[in-house]
Amino acid sequence: MYIDFKRGSVFNYTDKETSQVYQNLKAYDVKNKVWRHLNFFEHECYLHARVPRVKLPNNKVKLIKTPWEGLSNGFTLLFEAILLQLCQAMPVNKVAKIVGVSDDKLWAMLDKYINKTRECEDFKDIEAIGMDETSRAKGHEYITLFVDLKQKRTIFVTEGKDNLTVARFAYDFQRHNGKVKDIKEVSCDMSPAFIKGIKEYIPKANITFDKFHILKIINEAVDSVRKQEANTNKILKGTKYIWLKNPNNLTAKQKEKLDKLTMSNMNIKTIRAYNIKQLFQDIYKANTKEEFITYLNKWYYWATHSRLEPIIQAAKTIKRHWNGIIRWFESKINNGILEGLNSVIQAAKSKARGYKTLKNYKIIVYLLTGKLNFSLINNKYRSV
């Protein structure tokens, strides 16, 4: 937008309500406007201006948009820029108290920036995505995140964790210049709903079952063995996390305890279950696909002949998803990126003591993990 106050004419070539460029429009009248600006030292600063209104050829009267104002009524662009940075660094209600603005107004501002920036998103080059659910609140309320695995950023958030989450993603993906048929790889857990959704709405994609979720299933089986055995073997009391952690993550005390247990001559079932878990992790060190399949087959045989019912059931679950597990050797993708993003989201939720609405929760997810380029808004919605 170009405003020539000397001539009183206005060139507006970003107006969505008109289909052509209107030039040499005279000012109809003026309106007094006030905007909150960046503080001057410790003092609040406000800009005051008499802004012209113009009468368009369709007889509509329109207030001219000034080059310094932001998306929110009463904020300058620079003030909004600092608010965005603050909201990315601390809870919104804390920012509201610091700057003396209501948190409702901050949430409304964030919503506008998220929505308008996402309108500018272009997904045409995305070929590999990861999807995972995360809890929003107590009572089994979930949202599902869809992540661009190459750029390591959240590109879509939706409520629920059923197959329709994939349908909503596919619709949004196509609205942003993406082509569902070009998505070659999807990483997810073994959720039947996710699998169904991918087959229905992203049919060309190969599914890779996430290594971290597979290990979670095996870890749950190991822990089940420990719980059963601890009822008759008191030596296993207080050892839960020794069996669930990777050896490199054990404390010195835990490592010492593990060494004593593994070196003992006792026939401890939990140790056998633990060794089966460790062997599964070694499968991913294979140098070729043939090696990977061979190791996986050997592991399956060992697990199903372990006489440990939880381990046997875990192995059968893995067998039912065999192709998606083997696919990892081709795609080399997993949901490790999503786990990292989810930890950021959960930490923010904890600091804010939760977010009351789904809308606000989605805003925070995009704000913290979407890597949104807010400067795109200026390029699209204003020209000065």
ChimeraX attribute file (.defattr): number of C-alpha atoms within 10 A of each C-alpha:
attribute: neighborCount
match mode: 1-to-1
recipient: residues
	/A:1	16
	/A:2	16
	/A:3	17
	/A:4	10
	/A:5	12
	/A:6	6
	/A:7	11
	/A:8	14
	/A:9	18
	/A:10	21
	/A:11	17
	/A:12	22
	/A:13	16
	/A:14	15
	/A:15	14
	/A:16	9
	/A:17	6
	/A:18	13
	/A:19	9
	/A:20	11
	/A:21	10
	/A:22	15
	/A:23	12
	/A:24	12
	/A:25	17
	/A:26	16
	/A:27	20
	/A:28	14
	/A:29	13
	/A:30	14
	/A:31	11
	/A:32	9
	/A:33	12
	/A:34	16
	/A:35	20
	/A:36	20
	/A:37	19
	/A:38	22
	/A:39	12
	/A:40	9
	/A:41	7
	/A:42	7
	/A:43	8
	/A:44	12
	/A:45	13
	/A:46	15
	/A:47	15
	/A:48	10
	/A:49	12
	/A:50	11
	/A:51	17
	/A:52	22
	/A:53	19
	/A:54	20
	/A:55	15
	/A:56	15
	/A:57	10
	/A:58	7
	/A:59	8
	/A:60	8
	/A:61	14
	/A:62	13
	/A:63	15
	/A:64	19
	/A:65	17
	/A:66	16
	/A:67	15
	/A:68	14
	/A:69	20
	/A:70	21
	/A:71	18
	/A:72	17
	/A:73	13
	/A:74	16
	/A:75	21
	/A:76	22
	/A:77	20
	/A:78	15
	/A:79	19
	/A:80	22
	/A:81	15
	/A:82	11
	/A:83	20
	/A:84	19
	/A:85	11
	/A:86	17
	/A:87	20
	/A:88	15
	/A:89	12
	/A:90	13
	/A:91	20
	/A:92	23
	/A:93	16
	/A:94	14
	/A:95	20
	/A:96	19
	/A:97	11
	/A:98	10
	/A:99	13
	/A:100	10
	/A:101	12
	/A:102	13
	/A:103	16
	/A:104	12
	/A:105	13
	/A:106	20
	/A:107	19
	/A:108	15
	/A:109	19
	/A:110	24
	/A:111	19
	/A:112	15
	/A:113	24
	/A:114	21
	/A:115	12
	/A:116	17
	/A:117	18
	/A:118	20
	/A:119	14
	/A:120	17
	/A:121	17
	/A:122	14
	/A:123	18
	/A:124	15
	/A:125	11
	/A:126	20
	/A:127	19
	/A:128	20
	/A:129	25
	/A:130	27
	/A:131	25
	/A:132	20
	/A:133	23
	/A:134	20
	/A:135	16
	/A:136	23
	/A:137	16
	/A:138	8
	/A:139	7
	/A:140	10
	/A:141	14
	/A:142	18
	/A:143	21
	/A:144	21
	/A:145	27
	/A:146	23
	/A:147	27
	/A:148	21
	/A:149	23
	/A:150	13
	/A:151	14
	/A:152	17
	/A:153	22
	/A:154	25
	/A:155	23
	/A:156	22
	/A:157	23
	/A:158	19
	/A:159	20
	/A:160	18
	/A:161	21
	/A:162	19
	/A:163	19
	/A:164	19
	/A:165	25
	/A:166	25
	/A:167	16
	/A:168	16
	/A:169	21
	/A:170	19
	/A:171	14
	/A:172	16
	/A:173	20
	/A:174	14
	/A:175	14
	/A:176	15
	/A:177	14
	/A:178	20
	/A:179	18
	/A:180	21
	/A:181	12
	/A:182	15
	/A:183	19
	/A:184	17
	/A:185	23
	/A:186	28
	/A:187	29
	/A:188	26
	/A:189	23
	/A:190	21
	/A:191	14
	/A:192	11
	/A:193	15
	/A:194	21
	/A:195	18
	/A:196	16
	/A:197	20
	/A:198	23
	/A:199	15
	/A:200	14
	/A:201	20
	/A:202	23
	/A:203	15
	/A:204	15
	/A:205	20
	/A:206	21
	/A:207	27
	/A:208	28
	/A:209	27
	/A:210	24
	/A:211	19
	/A:212	15
	/A:213	16
	/A:214	18
	/A:215	17
	/A:216	13
	/A:217	18
	/A:218	27
	/A:219	20
	/A:220	15
	/A:221	24
	/A:222	27
	/A:223	21
	/A:224	18
	/A:225	21
	/A:226	23
	/A:227	16
	/A:228	12
	/A:229	17
	/A:230	17
	/A:231	10
	/A:232	9
	/A:233	12
	/A:234	9
	/A:235	11
	/A:236	17
	/A:237	12
	/A:238	9
	/A:239	15
	/A:240	14
	/A:241	11
	/A:242	19
	/A:243	22
	/A:244	19
	/A:245	13
	/A:246	11
	/A:247	13
	/A:248	7
	/A:249	11
	/A:250	16
	/A:251	12
	/A:252	9
	/A:253	9
	/A:254	17
	/A:255	15
	/A:256	11
	/A:257	13
	/A:258	18
	/A:259	10
	/A:260	11
	/A:261	17
	/A:262	15
	/A:263	8
	/A:264	10
	/A:265	8
	/A:266	9
	/A:267	10
	/A:268	16
	/A:269	17
	/A:270	24
	/A:271	18
	/A:272	18
	/A:273	26
	/A:274	21
	/A:275	14
	/A:276	19
	/A:277	21
	/A:278	16
	/A:279	17
	/A:280	19
	/A:281	12
	/A:282	13
	/A:283	18
	/A:284	19
	/A:285	11
	/A:286	15
	/A:287	10
	/A:288	12
	/A:289	15
	/A:290	12
	/A:291	14
	/A:292	18
	/A:293	17
	/A:294	14
	/A:295	19
	/A:296	23
	/A:297	15
	/A:298	13
	/A:299	19
	/A:300	21
	/A:301	13
	/A:302	16
	/A:303	25
	/A:304	17
	/A:305	12
	/A:306	16
	/A:307	12
	/A:308	18
	/A:309	15
	/A:310	21
	/A:311	30
	/A:312	20
	/A:313	16
	/A:314	22
	/A:315	21
	/A:316	15
	/A:317	15
	/A:318	20
	/A:319	15
	/A:320	11
	/A:321	14
	/A:322	16
	/A:323	14
	/A:324	21
	/A:325	20
	/A:326	19
	/A:327	18
	/A:328	22
	/A:329	18
	/A:330	12
	/A:331	16
	/A:332	12
	/A:333	23
	/A:334	23
	/A:335	24
	/A:336	16
	/A:337	18
	/A:338	25
	/A:339	14
	/A:340	12
	/A:341	21
	/A:342	19
	/A:343	12
	/A:344	15
	/A:345	20
	/A:346	16
	/A:347	13
	/A:348	20
	/A:349	18
	/A:350	12
	/A:351	10
	/A:352	14
	/A:353	10
	/A:354	17
	/A:355	18
	/A:356	10
	/A:357	11
	/A:358	16
	/A:359	13
	/A:360	15
	/A:361	19
	/A:362	20
	/A:363	21
	/A:364	24
	/A:365	22
	/A:366	23
	/A:367	21
	/A:368	18
	/A:369	20
	/A:370	22
	/A:371	13
	/A:372	19
	/A:373	13
	/A:374	16
	/A:375	11
	/A:376	16
	/A:377	17
	/A:378	15
	/A:379	11
	/A:380	13
	/A:381	13
	/A:382	17
	/A:383	12
	/A:384	13
